[in-house]
Amino acid sequence: MAITRRKFIQQSAVFSAGMLALGCSSLSALSKKQRALYREIEKSIEGKVAIDASTLDTYGMDYSRAFYRKPLVVVFPKNTEDIAKVLEIANQRKVSVKARGEGHSFYGQALNQDGILICTKTESEQIKLNESGLSLPAGITWLEVENFLNAKNLSFPLLPGFLELSVGGTLVHSGVSRGSINMAHQIDHIKSAEILTAEGQLLTCSSEENQDIFKNTFATLGSLGVVTRVKFEQPPPLKESCYFTIACSSWEDYVEKLGYFMQVFNDKIDYIIGRNLSEIEVGIDIDSRDEVRGSEFDHIRGKFKGSDFSFSGDFKKSMHRQYANAIEAYPIFLSMKKLWNHYLLDYDGFAKFIKYCFENKYKFSLKGKIKPDLTTFLINHPKKSLFPFSPAYHFSTNQMLVCMGVFYNIEEDDLAAQQEAREKMIELKDLCVELNGRPYLYGYHGLTEEDKMKIYGNDFEELKRLKKLHDPNGILNNTFI
């Protein structure tokens, strides 16, 4: 079986930790604080602790490679009890802790300068599926989830395009995908969750139990706890997907066509994604190909002069393979600086956002030194979200929204382009806030305290109060607050 670059790094880190534990590497080069912390954690947990330079450097960066924040130690827990023990030690020593899934964040959310970094993937946790629902360990990836379900002819209904993201990592920022046109965000479908508080207490949380922690951990980057397990309804059967592509002649045409889908056809399709103002892909899940020809979906294709139908038996994984293959074919991508984020807006805000970008010469393209990529999802939220920091929370219910993703990929040694991209991302954040939208917190957002108060208002003040109550030493996941 092929080993991915990420798995190689993780296994190397665990090996290095084991060598240190056996005394094969000297601790003398470390600070007194680091040595003491390492020794206490190492003797207290079943998992491994890494303090070798290679591991600390690797985990000092996230997927963006735009920041470097070196932790004191990196912990690879064996089970939930290990994570709880690390939190207990961190409280005693007043050392900060960050939980890290697959590290696919873009503003240092999964980094922890001079603190403890806990990798949430554990050895002992398994996927559980029974009549009561689907229970997932937070540290596994959506690819692992989909492989497990597909073997049972099932499929998780709302998945990101790239599946090697951790379950917990997507949920603590809300979880959005092309399927959001009918299903809103992933967090809106959580039945319950097991969450470790900052003091190491494991709680079962839901809309009815420990509601404050439930509501204010998801979509806040885990401000009130470490998510260890989440439960959803039983997933639906795996279906074949049918899709076509619509060409767009201009940014105005792109906006107009997406607006039409928002107003008229949103309940007739299962997913939609726009790319770089030039094309819109539209799809449905089907039981049989015979049901497509002459259907309402076929009528939509004809109305917009769409391409001929394409079909996929495992569309979600095939999309993931496209991303993975593109990365493999372009090795320099992994070393590039990546400044990415999504912005959620209503239709009017979306139109103004695109117009501003066009007038200010944001030429969206897959190629070019400083040109960003752009993707667009539609998001329907038929009921008020329970989660006050959900990007869709403050919008009217039954209102179709537009999620804009802007992605800059800059070569590592091009410092001028990196600075320009940072300035552009802050500019777009300011524009999003001005248009009464919400940026997603996983990305390069640059939110100031003033921005947070404007966007979240009293909910932000309440979160700060709850943070002091449940994390009195202020040690855990201090990215958003």
C-alpha positions as CSV (number, residue, x, y, z in Angstrom):
1,M,0.0,0.0,0.0
2,A,1.3,3.4,-1.0
3,I,2.3,5.8,1.9
4,T,1.4,9.4,1.6
5,R,3.8,12.2,2.4
6,R,1.7,13.1,5.4
7,K,1.6,9.6,6.8
8,F,5.4,9.4,6.3
9,I,5.9,12.5,8.3
10,Q,3.6,11.3,11.1
11,Q,5.3,7.8,11.2
12,S,8.8,9.4,11.2
13,A,7.7,11.7,14.1
14,V,6.5,8.8,16.1
15,F,9.7,6.8,15.4
16,S,11.8,9.9,16.5
17,A,9.7,10.1,19.7
18,G,10.4,6.5,20.4
19,M,14.1,6.9,20.0
20,L,14.1,9.8,22.4
21,A,12.1,7.8,24.9
22,L,14.7,5.1,24.7
23,G,17.5,7.6,25.3
24,C,18.9,7.3,21.8
25,S,18.9,11.1,21.5
26,S,20.1,13.6,24.0
27,L,17.7,16.0,25.7
28,S,20.5,18.3,26.8
29,A,20.0,20.7,23.9
30,L,16.4,21.5,25.0
31,S,15.3,24.1,27.4
32,K,14.6,23.2,31.0
33,K,10.9,23.9,30.5
34,Q,10.8,21.7,27.3
35,R,12.6,18.8,29.0
36,A,10.4,18.8,32.0
37,L,7.2,19.0,29.9
38,Y,8.4,16.2,27.6
39,R,9.2,13.9,30.5
40,E,5.9,14.5,32.3
41,I,3.8,13.9,29.2
42,E,5.9,10.9,28.0
43,K,5.5,9.1,31.3
44,S,1.8,9.9,31.7
45,I,0.3,8.8,28.3
46,E,0.2,5.6,26.2
47,G,0.9,7.5,23.0
48,K,4.1,9.1,21.8
49,V,5.7,12.6,22.3
50,A,8.0,14.1,19.8
51,I,10.6,16.9,20.5
52,D,13.1,16.2,17.7
53,A,13.9,19.2,15.5
54,S,12.5,17.6,12.3
55,T,9.1,16.9,13.8
56,L,8.8,20.3,15.5
57,D,9.8,22.0,12.2
58,T,7.2,20.0,10.3
59,Y,4.4,20.7,12.7
60,G,5.5,24.3,12.9
61,M,3.8,24.8,9.6
62,D,0.3,24.2,8.3
63,Y,-0.9,23.5,4.8
64,S,-0.6,27.2,3.9
65,R,3.2,27.3,4.6
66,A,2.6,31.0,5.2
67,F,3.4,30.9,8.9
68,Y,6.0,29.2,11.1
69,R,5.2,28.7,14.8
70,K,7.3,26.1,16.5
71,P,5.7,24.0,19.3
72,L,7.5,22.8,22.4
73,V,6.3,19.2,21.9
74,V,4.0,17.3,19.5
75,V,1.8,14.7,21.0
76,F,0.5,11.6,19.2
77,P,-2.2,10.2,21.5
78,K,-3.2,6.6,21.6
79,N,-6.7,7.3,22.9
80,T,-9.0,10.0,24.3
81,E,-7.6,9.5,27.8
82,D,-4.2,10.6,26.5
83,I,-5.6,13.9,25.3
84,A,-7.4,14.4,28.6
85,K,-4.1,13.8,30.5
86,V,-2.2,16.3,28.3
87,L,-4.9,18.9,29.0
88,E,-4.5,18.2,32.7
89,I,-0.7,18.7,32.6
90,A,-1.1,21.8,30.4
91,N,-3.4,23.4,33.0
92,Q,-1.0,22.6,35.8
93,R,1.9,24.1,33.9
94,K,-0.1,26.9,32.3
95,V,1.1,25.9,28.8
96,S,-1.1,26.5,25.8
97,V,-2.5,23.6,23.8
98,K,-3.7,23.4,20.2
99,A,-5.6,20.4,18.7
100,R,-4.5,19.6,15.1
101,G,-6.2,17.3,12.6
102,E,-4.7,17.2,9.1
103,G,-3.3,20.7,9.4
104,H,-5.3,22.1,6.4
105,S,-5.7,25.6,7.7
106,F,-4.3,28.8,6.4
107,Y,-3.9,31.4,9.2
108,G,-2.0,29.4,11.8
109,Q,-5.1,27.8,13.4
110,A,-3.3,24.5,13.8
111,L,0.0,25.9,15.0
112,N,1.1,26.6,18.5
113,Q,4.3,28.7,19.2
114,D,6.0,27.5,22.4
115,G,3.1,25.3,23.4
116,I,1.7,21.7,23.1
117,L,0.4,20.5,19.7
118,I,-1.9,17.5,20.0
119,C,-2.6,15.5,16.8
120,T,-6.2,14.3,17.2
121,K,-5.9,11.1,15.3
122,T,-5.8,8.2,17.8
123,E,-5.1,4.5,17.4
124,S,-8.0,3.1,19.3
125,E,-11.0,5.0,17.9
126,Q,-13.2,3.3,15.3
127,I,-16.1,4.3,13.0
128,K,-19.4,3.0,14.4
129,L,-22.5,2.5,12.4
130,N,-25.8,1.1,13.7
131,E,-29.5,1.8,13.8
132,S,-28.9,4.9,16.0
133,G,-26.7,6.6,13.5
134,L,-23.1,7.1,12.3
135,S,-20.5,7.8,15.0
136,L,-17.1,9.2,13.8
137,P,-13.8,9.7,15.6
138,A,-12.8,13.4,15.1
139,G,-9.3,12.6,14.1
140,I,-10.0,10.4,11.0
141,T,-10.3,11.8,7.5
142,W,-13.4,12.0,5.4
143,L,-11.6,9.7,2.9
144,E,-11.5,7.0,5.6
145,V,-15.2,7.7,6.3
146,E,-16.2,7.4,2.7
147,N,-14.2,4.2,2.1
148,F,-15.9,2.7,5.1
149,L,-19.3,3.7,4.0
150,N,-18.9,2.9,0.3
151,A,-18.0,-0.7,1.3
152,K,-21.5,-0.8,2.7
153,N,-23.0,0.9,-0.4
154,L,-23.5,4.1,1.6
155,S,-22.1,7.6,1.3
156,F,-21.9,10.6,3.6
157,P,-24.1,13.2,2.0
158,L,-22.1,16.4,2.6
159,L,-18.3,16.1,1.9
160,P,-15.5,18.5,1.1
161,G,-14.0,18.3,-2.4
162,F,-10.6,17.2,-0.9
163,L,-11.3,14.2,1.4
164,E,-8.0,14.1,3.3
165,L,-9.3,16.6,5.9
166,S,-10.0,15.5,9.4
167,V,-13.6,15.2,10.5
168,G,-13.1,17.4,13.6
169,G,-11.1,19.9,11.6
170,T,-13.8,20.6,9.1
171,L,-16.5,20.7,11.8
172,V,-14.8,23.3,14.0
173,H,-15.0,25.7,11.1
174,S,-18.5,24.5,10.0
175,G,-17.9,22.3,6.9
176,V,-19.0,23.4,3.4
177,S,-19.2,21.7,0.1
178,R,-20.9,21.6,-3.3
179,G,-23.7,19.6,-1.6
180,S,-24.5,22.6,0.6
181,I,-27.1,23.8,-1.9
182,N,-29.6,21.5,-0.2
183,M,-27.9,20.7,3.1
184,A,-26.3,23.9,4.5
185,H,-23.2,23.2,6.6
186,Q,-22.0,19.9,8.0
187,I,-22.4,21.1,11.6
188,D,-26.1,21.5,11.0
189,H,-26.5,17.7,10.8
190,I,-24.6,16.8,14.0
191,K,-26.8,14.8,16.5
192,S,-24.3,14.9,19.3
193,A,-20.6,15.1,20.1
194,E,-18.1,14.0,22.7
195,I,-16.0,17.0,23.6
196,L,-13.1,17.3,26.0
197,T,-13.2,20.6,27.9
198,A,-10.0,22.5,28.6
199,E,-9.8,20.9,32.0
200,G,-9.9,17.4,30.5
201,Q,-13.5,16.5,31.3
202,L,-15.2,14.4,28.6
203,L,-18.8,15.6,28.0
204,T,-21.5,14.4,25.7
205,C,-22.9,17.5,24.1
206,S,-26.0,18.2,21.9
207,S,-28.8,20.7,21.4
208,E,-30.2,19.4,24.7
209,E,-27.2,18.5,26.7
210,N,-24.3,20.8,27.6
211,Q,-25.7,23.1,24.9
212,D,-23.4,26.1,25.6
213,I,-20.3,24.0,24.9
214,F,-21.9,22.3,21.9
215,K,-23.0,25.6,20.3
216,N,-19.7,27.4,20.9
217,T,-17.1,24.7,20.1
218,F,-18.3,24.1,16.5
219,A,-17.5,26.9,14.0
220,T,-15.2,28.6,16.6
221,L,-12.1,26.5,15.9
222,G,-12.7,24.6,19.0
223,S,-12.7,27.5,21.4
224,L,-14.3,25.6,24.2
225,G,-13.1,22.1,23.7
226,V,-11.4,19.3,21.8
227,V,-13.9,17.4,19.7
228,T,-13.2,13.7,20.0
229,R,-16.3,12.1,18.4
230,V,-19.4,13.2,16.5
231,K,-22.6,11.4,15.7
232,F,-24.8,11.9,12.6
233,E,-27.9,10.3,11.2
234,Q,-27.5,7.1,9.2
235,P,-26.1,8.1,5.8
236,P,-28.1,7.5,2.6
237,P,-27.3,4.9,-0.1
238,L,-24.4,5.5,-2.5
239,K,-25.8,6.7,-5.8
240,E,-24.5,7.5,-9.2
241,S,-24.1,11.1,-10.1
242,C,-25.0,12.9,-13.3
243,Y,-23.7,16.3,-14.1
244,F,-23.1,18.9,-16.9
245,T,-21.2,22.1,-17.3
246,I,-22.4,25.6,-18.3
247,A,-20.1,28.0,-19.9
248,C,-20.1,31.7,-18.8
249,S,-19.1,34.5,-21.2
250,S,-18.4,37.2,-18.6
251,W,-18.5,37.9,-14.8
252,E,-22.0,39.4,-15.3
253,D,-23.2,36.2,-17.1
254,Y,-21.7,34.1,-14.2
255,V,-23.5,36.1,-11.6
256,E,-26.8,36.1,-13.5
257,K,-26.7,32.3,-14.1
258,L,-25.9,31.5,-10.5
259,G,-28.7,33.9,-9.4
260,Y,-31.1,32.0,-11.6
261,F,-30.3,28.8,-9.9
262,M,-30.6,30.4,-6.5
263,Q,-34.1,31.6,-7.3
264,V,-35.7,29.0,-9.5
265,F,-33.9,25.6,-9.6
266,N,-32.3,25.2,-6.2
267,D,-34.6,22.3,-5.2
268,K,-34.0,20.4,-8.5
269,I,-30.3,19.8,-8.1
270,D,-28.0,18.1,-5.6
271,Y,-24.8,20.1,-6.0
272,I,-23.4,23.1,-7.8
273,I,-19.9,24.6,-8.1
274,G,-18.7,27.6,-10.1
275,R,-15.1,28.0,-11.2
276,N,-13.2,31.2,-12.0
277,L,-16.2,33.1,-13.4
278,S,-16.0,30.9,-16.5
279,E,-18.1,27.8,-15.8
280,I,-20.7,26.3,-13.5
281,E,-21.0,22.6,-12.9
282,V,-24.5,21.3,-12.0
283,G,-25.3,17.8,-10.8
284,I,-27.8,15.4,-9.3
285,D,-27.7,12.0,-7.7
286,I,-29.7,9.3,-9.5
287,D,-30.9,5.7,-9.1
288,S,-30.8,5.0,-12.9
289,R,-29.5,6.8,-16.0
290,D,-32.9,6.2,-17.6
291,E,-34.5,8.8,-15.3
292,V,-32.3,11.6,-16.7
293,R,-33.3,12.1,-20.3
294,G,-36.4,14.2,-20.7
295,S,-36.4,15.1,-17.0
296,E,-36.5,18.5,-15.4
297,F,-32.7,18.3,-14.9
298,D,-32.4,17.7,-18.7
299,H,-34.6,20.7,-19.3
300,I,-32.2,22.8,-17.1
301,R,-29.3,21.6,-19.2
302,G,-31.0,22.6,-22.4
303,K,-32.0,26.0,-21.1
304,F,-28.4,26.9,-20.4
305,K,-26.9,25.0,-23.4
306,G,-24.9,22.9,-21.0
307,S,-22.5,20.2,-22.0
308,D,-23.6,16.6,-22.5
309,F,-24.2,14.6,-19.4
310,S,-21.3,12.9,-17.6
311,F,-21.8,10.1,-15.0
312,S,-19.8,8.9,-12.0
313,G,-20.4,6.0,-9.7
314,D,-18.3,7.5,-6.9
315,F,-18.4,11.2,-7.7
316,K,-17.2,12.4,-4.3
317,K,-14.1,10.2,-4.4
318,S,-13.5,10.9,-8.1
319,M,-13.4,14.6,-7.3
320,H,-10.9,14.0,-4.5
321,R,-8.8,11.9,-6.9
322,Q,-8.8,14.8,-9.4
323,Y,-7.4,17.1,-6.7
324,A,-4.9,14.6,-5.4
325,N,-3.7,13.8,-9.0
326,A,-3.3,17.5,-9.8
327,I,-1.2,18.0,-6.7
328,E,1.0,14.9,-7.5
329,A,1.5,16.2,-11.1
330,Y,2.6,19.6,-9.9
331,P,5.1,18.8,-7.1
332,I,6.0,22.5,-6.5
333,F,2.4,23.0,-5.2
334,L,3.2,21.5,-1.8
335,S,6.0,24.0,-1.2
336,M,4.0,27.0,-2.3
337,K,2.6,29.6,0.0
338,K,-1.2,29.2,0.0
339,L,-3.4,32.1,1.0
340,W,-7.0,30.7,0.9
341,N,-10.4,31.5,2.3
342,H,-14.1,31.4,1.7
343,Y,-16.7,34.2,2.2
344,L,-20.4,33.8,2.7
345,L,-22.7,36.4,1.2
346,D,-26.3,36.9,0.1
347,Y,-26.9,37.3,-3.7
348,D,-26.6,41.1,-3.7
349,G,-23.4,41.0,-1.7
350,F,-22.0,38.3,-4.0
351,A,-22.8,40.4,-7.1
352,K,-21.1,43.4,-5.5
353,F,-18.1,41.3,-4.4
354,I,-17.6,40.0,-7.9
355,K,-18.0,43.4,-9.5
356,Y,-15.4,44.9,-7.1
357,C,-13.0,42.1,-7.9
358,F,-13.4,42.6,-11.6
359,E,-13.1,46.4,-11.4
360,N,-9.9,46.0,-9.3
361,K,-8.4,43.6,-11.8
362,Y,-8.6,40.4,-9.9
363,K,-8.3,38.2,-12.9
364,F,-9.4,34.8,-11.7
365,S,-7.6,32.0,-13.5
366,L,-5.9,28.6,-12.8
367,K,-2.7,30.0,-14.2
368,G,-0.6,33.1,-13.5
369,K,1.9,34.3,-11.0
370,I,-0.5,36.3,-8.7
371,K,-3.9,35.5,-10.2
372,P,-6.1,33.7,-7.6
373,D,-8.4,30.7,-8.2
374,L,-12.0,31.2,-7.4
375,T,-14.8,28.6,-6.6
376,T,-18.4,29.3,-5.8
377,F,-20.9,27.1,-3.9
378,L,-24.6,27.8,-3.2
379,I,-25.8,27.2,0.4
380,N,-29.4,26.7,1.5
381,H,-30.2,26.9,5.2
382,P,-33.9,26.2,5.6
383,K,-33.8,26.7,9.4
384,K,-31.9,28.8,11.8
385,S,-28.6,27.3,12.7
386,L,-28.1,26.3,16.3
387,F,-24.5,27.5,16.1
388,P,-24.1,31.3,16.5
389,F,-20.7,31.3,14.7
390,S,-21.9,29.4,11.7
391,P,-21.2,31.5,8.6
392,A,-24.9,31.3,7.8
393,Y,-26.2,32.2,11.3
394,H,-27.2,35.8,10.9
395,F,-28.9,35.5,7.4
396,S,-32.6,35.0,7.0
397,T,-33.8,31.4,6.9
398,N,-34.9,30.0,3.5
399,Q,-32.4,32.3,1.9
400,M,-30.0,30.9,-0.6
401,L,-26.5,32.1,0.0
402,V,-23.3,32.2,-2.0
403,C,-20.0,30.9,-0.7
404,M,-17.0,32.4,-2.5
405,G,-13.6,30.7,-2.3
406,V,-10.5,32.7,-3.2
407,F,-7.2,30.9,-3.4
408,Y,-3.7,32.4,-4.0
409,N,-0.8,29.9,-4.6
410,I,2.5,31.7,-4.6
411,E,6.0,30.3,-5.1
412,E,8.0,30.1,-1.9
413,D,10.8,32.5,-2.9
414,D,8.5,35.2,-4.5
415,L,8.3,37.5,-1.4
416,A,6.8,40.4,-3.4
417,A,3.9,38.3,-4.7
418,Q,3.3,36.8,-1.2
419,Q,3.0,40.3,0.3
420,E,0.6,41.4,-2.5
421,A,-1.5,38.3,-1.9
422,R,-1.7,39.0,1.8
423,E,-2.8,42.6,1.1
424,K,-5.4,41.3,-1.4
425,M,-6.8,38.8,1.2
426,I,-7.2,41.5,3.9
427,E,-8.9,43.7,1.3
428,L,-11.3,40.9,0.4
429,K,-12.0,40.3,4.1
430,D,-12.8,43.9,4.6
431,L,-15.1,43.9,1.6
432,C,-16.9,40.8,2.9
433,V,-17.5,42.4,6.3
434,E,-18.6,45.7,4.7
435,L,-21.1,43.7,2.6
436,N,-22.5,42.1,5.8
437,G,-21.1,38.7,5.0
438,R,-19.0,36.3,7.0
439,P,-15.5,34.9,6.3
440,Y,-14.9,31.3,7.1
441,L,-12.5,30.9,10.0
442,Y,-10.3,28.1,8.6
443,G,-8.7,30.4,6.1
444,Y,-6.5,33.5,5.8
445,H,-9.0,35.9,7.4
446,G,-7.1,38.5,9.4
447,L,-10.2,39.4,11.5
448,T,-9.6,42.2,14.1
449,E,-11.4,42.5,17.4
450,E,-13.4,45.2,15.8
451,D,-14.3,42.9,12.9
452,K,-15.4,40.2,15.3
453,M,-17.7,42.5,17.2
454,K,-19.2,43.8,14.0
455,I,-19.8,40.3,12.6
456,Y,-20.8,38.4,15.8
457,G,-21.9,41.1,18.2
458,N,-23.2,39.9,21.5
459,D,-22.5,36.3,20.6
460,F,-18.8,37.1,20.6
461,E,-19.0,38.7,24.1
462,E,-20.9,35.6,25.3
463,L,-18.2,33.3,23.9
464,K,-15.5,35.2,25.8
465,R,-17.6,34.8,29.0
466,L,-17.9,31.1,28.4
467,K,-14.2,30.8,27.6
468,K,-13.3,32.2,31.0
469,L,-15.8,29.9,32.6
470,H,-14.7,26.6,30.9
471,D,-11.1,27.4,30.3
472,P,-10.1,29.5,33.3
473,N,-6.4,29.2,32.5
474,G,-6.9,30.2,28.9
475,I,-4.8,27.3,27.6
476,L,-6.9,25.7,24.8
477,N,-7.3,26.5,21.1
478,N,-6.7,30.2,21.5
479,T,-6.9,31.1,17.8
480,F,-10.4,32.8,17.5
481,I,-10.3,34.3,21.0
